[in-house]
Each structure stands twice: as structure tokens, then as C-alpha cells.
Amino acid sequence: MTDAFDVRPVRDEDLGDLLPLVRAYLDFYECHDVGDAEMLDLSRALLADPEKEGVQFLARRRADGAAVGFASLFWSWTTTRGGRLGGHERPLRRAGGPRQRPG
């Protein structure tokens, strides 16, 4: 038997369930210097203006409502840098080395 899932846009009340999933994503990509506050700011910006900023989706298992996955669709933010793209982005971090500016 396979699990059934519901996927819907993130709402403010979902942020507590979304953050651990985003943190796991950041840890996988070794983006340890991107803080939870930055990720919450990103998610709240998307919630405030989805037409301009983008949208996040949260997948929940139907059987128990557990948050099991997420997707972010945006064109002006980057999760792995914890900020906006386009001149104001944070420097890139190279594994084992200091951050470097793109370009």
C-alpha cells in the first residue's frame, strides 16, 4: 500500500512544520550559515506577495497530517544563500573554504 499525500500552498500556520524540512534541505547542501530567521523571512515574503515573490508548497501525509516534503517556486530568492538574487545576494560558500562572490 502506498501513502496518499495532500500538497497545498504554505500558509502562515504551516511555518512551524515547514522550517524543519527547509533546515534539512540546507544541511544537505552544507548551508549551515543560513539561519532559521532568514528562512522564515523568505517564507513570510512569499506569503505576503505570492504574485511578485513566488509560492511554497507543503506535502502532508493524509494518514496523520505529518509534513513530509516541500517545494519552493520563486524567481527572486535563493534558499541556499538565504537571501534575494540580483546584486544583494550573499557570497557563495565553497566546501571547506570561505564564501566568495559570484562572477
N, C-alpha and C positions, 0 to 999 in steps of 0.2 A: 504494500500500500504506500502511496506517495502522499506527502503532506500537501495541503492546499494553503495558498497564501493570498493575502489581500495586499495590494500595492496602491497607495494613495499619496497625494501631496502631503508634505510635512506641515503640521500645524504647531502653533506655539506650545501646546501641551505635549507634543511629541519630542521636544528638545532633550529632555532627560533620557529618553530611550535612544535618540539619535547619537548623542555625544559619544557613548562608548564604542559604537560602530565606527564613527569617524576616527576616534583615537586609535582603534585597531588598524585602520587603513593607514594612518600616519606612521604608526610604529612599524608596519610592514615596509614602508618606503623610507624608514630611518629618518623621519622628520620630527625628531624628538624636541626640537626647539620651538615648534609651533604649539602654542598653548591652547588650553580649553577656552579661555576667554576670547581668543581670536576666532576660534571655530564657531563659538556662539554668536559673535558679532557677524560673521559671514552668514550664518543661517538666519539671523534676525534681519539682515539686509535683504535677503531673498524673500523672506516673508513680507517685509514692508513694501516691496515693489517688484513683484514677480515679472511683470512685463518688461521692466528695464534690466533687472539683475539676473533673473533665472528662477529655477524651482528645484527643490529637493523632494525625493520620494522616499517613503519608508515602506518596507515589506514586513508584514506581520504574519506569523503562522496562525491560521484560523483556529486551530485546536485550542491554543492557550493565549493568543494575542501577543506572544513574545516577538519583539523586534529582531529580525534575523538578517536584514540587509538594507542597503540604501543606494540611491543613485542621485547624483547632482548634475543638473543641466544648467550651465551658466557660461557666459562668454566674457565676463569681466572680472572674475575671481579665479584664484588657483588654490586648491586645497593644500598642495604640497609646499606652498610658500606662505600660506596663511595670510593672504592679502590680495589686493587688486593687481591686475595686469596693466601694463601700459605706463611705464615710467615711474610708477610708485611701488613696484614690486620689491620684495625682499631679495637679497642676493641668493644665488644658488648655493646649495651646500653639496660639496663633493665628499663622498665617503672617505672618512679618515682625514679630511682636510678642512680648511676654513671656507667660509662662504665666499663666493666670487660673483661679481656682477655678470649678467648675461651679456653676450655681444662680443 
